[in-house]
Amino acid sequence: MKIYKIIYTNDNKTKFKITEPNFVEKNIHKYRIVYKNKIYSLQSIFNIIKNNGKKIKFKLICYNKIQDINIILKYKPNFKHFFEVKKFKKLMIMYQFFDYFLASSREILRLIYKIDNEDKIQIFGDEYSGNNGNKCSIIYKDKIFPLQSYFLLNNIDKDDKKNKKFEILLLELEDISDRSYMLYICELLVEFANFEINKIK
């Protein structure tokens, strides 16, 4: 996941165009807009709060398979510049993002795997990951990963390694019609269930 800070010059309009409508239609679940510390879904035309300054600033949260930011924004007459945000001054934005991210999922699955002595653990079948890479994301602890067949031991924290077990959430962001070979050769899977969000820790 990456976050970009994007700056437009203020032309005193209440709406401005971020990207093309067809891009929004195909990628509605892959991006979020942060404006005035509130999170919004991706949209082509964005309504802004009255701003007396010379610049309009917002953040674009990108997750899953990130495309070229230049393709997303293209050229807009009042577009000034953008840059990647390396550190987040307000962690509350991230907590709100996770809340929104979870709420936007069609279905959430909870999977628990054993940890052996291998460098990587197969968590999903290769065919399933290849067919649904743009439709799902994985949450482990407080990090978001794209759908992948293997989980590297280096990405697992010390406590889980000590307990020889780790848990992930699979977020289905779009309807999945073909779950063929979803757990093919996933021999270390020990638990698989639907996940209900009652409280986000």
QUILIN-V371432 format. One record per residue. N is the residue number from 0. PSI is psi in radians with two decimals (NA if undefined). OMEGA is omega in degrees with one decimal (none if undefined). D_FIRST is the distance of its C-alpha to the first C-alpha in whole Angstrom. Layout:
BEGIN
n;psi;omega;d_first
N;PSI;OMEGA;D_FIRST
N;PSI;OMEGA;D_FIRST
END
This chain:
BEGIN
n;psi;omega;d_first
0;2.46;175.9;0
1;2.70;176.2;4
2;2.26;178.5;7
3;2.44;171.4;10
4;2.20;-174.7;14
5;2.35;-175.1;16
6;2.27;175.2;20
7;2.64;170.7;23
8;2.51;-177.0;26
9;1.99;177.9;28
10;0.33;175.8;31
11;0.35;174.3;32
12;2.72;-179.4;31
13;-0.13;179.2;29
14;2.55;170.9;27
15;2.69;-174.1;25
16;2.25;178.8;23
17;-0.87;-177.5;19
18;-3.07;-176.5;19
19;2.57;-178.9;22
20;-0.65;-178.9;23
21;-0.52;175.5;22
22;-0.71;178.9;19
23;-0.77;-178.1;18
24;-0.67;-177.4;20
25;-0.36;-170.8;18
26;0.44;-174.4;15
27;-0.56;-176.7;15
28;-0.02;-172.8;13
29;-0.16;-176.7;10
30;2.67;173.7;10
31;2.64;177.7;11
32;2.34;174.0;13
33;2.10;180.0;14
34;2.21;-177.5;18
35;0.71;177.9;21
36;0.37;174.0;18
37;2.58;-177.3;18
38;2.33;-180.0;16
39;2.71;173.7;17
40;2.80;178.3;16
41;2.36;179.4;15
42;2.65;-177.8;19
43;-0.88;178.9;21
44;2.16;-174.9;23
45;2.27;176.9;22
46;2.28;-178.1;25
47;2.67;174.0;25
48;2.57;-178.2;27
49;2.22;-174.8;30
50;2.10;-178.7;29
51;-0.06;-179.7;32
52;3.09;-178.8;30
53;-0.27;-176.4;29
54;2.66;172.1;26
55;2.17;-175.6;23
56;2.42;171.4;20
57;2.95;178.7;17
58;2.54;175.9;13
59;2.02;178.4;11
60;2.17;-178.7;7
61;2.25;177.2;6
62;3.09;-174.5;4
63;-2.46;-178.2;7
64;1.84;-172.3;8
65;2.23;177.2;8
66;2.99;178.1;11
67;2.15;-177.8;13
68;-0.51;178.5;13
69;-0.60;177.9;17
70;-0.66;-179.4;17
71;-0.84;-173.9;15
72;-0.58;-173.7;17
73;-2.61;-179.8;20
74;2.24;175.2;23
75;2.50;-175.8;24
76;-0.63;-177.2;28
77;0.21;178.5;26
78;2.29;-177.3;23
79;-1.19;176.1;23
80;3.03;178.0;20
81;2.83;174.2;16
82;2.71;-179.6;14
83;2.37;178.6;11
84;2.06;-178.7;11
85;-0.58;-179.5;11
86;2.54;-178.9;13
87;2.03;-179.5;13
88;-0.53;-178.0;17
89;1.75;-178.1;17
90;-0.38;-179.5;15
91;-0.55;177.3;16
92;-0.72;-178.6;14
93;-0.71;177.9;11
94;-0.73;178.1;14
95;-0.65;-179.5;15
96;-0.80;179.5;12
97;-0.71;178.1;12
98;-0.84;-179.1;15
99;-0.72;-178.5;15
100;-0.81;178.5;12
101;-0.74;-177.3;15
102;-0.46;-177.7;18
103;-0.07;-178.1;16
104;2.52;176.9;17
105;-0.69;179.1;20
106;2.56;179.1;20
107;2.23;-179.7;19
108;2.46;-179.4;20
109;2.18;-178.6;21
110;2.39;178.6;21
111;2.34;-177.8;23
112;2.62;170.9;24
113;2.72;176.2;26
114;2.18;176.4;25
115;-2.73;-175.3;28
116;0.16;180.0;28
117;2.79;178.9;26
118;-0.38;179.5;23
119;2.66;-176.1;21
120;2.26;179.0;22
121;2.11;-177.6;22
122;-0.42;176.0;20
123;2.74;177.5;21
124;2.59;-177.6;23
125;-0.72;-177.7;22
126;-0.73;178.8;24
127;-0.79;-180.0;22
128;-0.70;-179.7;18
129;-0.61;-177.3;19
130;-0.40;-170.7;21
131;0.37;-175.9;18
132;-0.58;-177.9;15
133;-0.02;-174.8;14
134;-0.16;-174.6;15
135;2.76;169.3;13
136;2.78;-178.5;11
137;2.38;171.5;11
138;2.21;172.2;11
139;2.11;-173.8;13
140;-2.08;-179.1;14
141;0.47;-178.4;12
142;2.62;178.8;8
143;2.30;178.8;7
144;2.62;172.3;8
145;2.81;175.8;9
146;2.29;-177.8;13
147;2.77;-177.7;14
148;-0.53;-175.3;18
149;2.65;174.4;18
150;2.17;-176.1;16
151;2.45;178.9;17
152;-0.54;179.5;20
153;-0.39;-179.3;18
154;-0.07;-177.8;15
155;2.35;-174.6;18
156;2.95;-172.2;19
157;-0.72;-178.2;23
158;-0.74;178.7;24
159;-0.68;177.5;23
160;-0.69;179.1;24
161;-0.68;179.5;27
162;-0.08;179.1;28
163;0.59;-177.2;27
164;2.51;175.1;25
165;2.72;-174.9;21
166;2.41;174.0;20
167;2.80;170.5;17
168;2.32;174.3;16
169;2.05;-179.9;16
170;2.05;175.8;15
171;1.92;-174.7;17
172;-0.26;176.4;15
173;2.84;176.9;18
174;2.31;179.5;22
175;2.03;-177.8;22
176;-0.41;-176.5;26
177;1.86;177.1;26
178;0.48;-179.3;25
179;2.37;176.6;27
180;0.56;-177.7;27
181;-0.76;-176.7;24
182;0.57;-178.0;25
183;2.19;-179.1;27
184;0.47;175.8;28
185;1.28;-170.3;26
186;-0.28;-177.7;29
187;0.06;176.8;27
188;2.25;-179.7;26
189;-0.30;179.5;28
190;2.45;-178.3;27
191;2.13;-177.2;25
192;2.80;170.4;26
193;2.61;-176.9;24
194;2.28;177.8;23
195;2.31;-178.7;24
196;1.90;174.7;22
197;-0.62;179.6;25
198;2.29;178.6;23
199;2.08;-177.0;20
200;NA;none;20
END
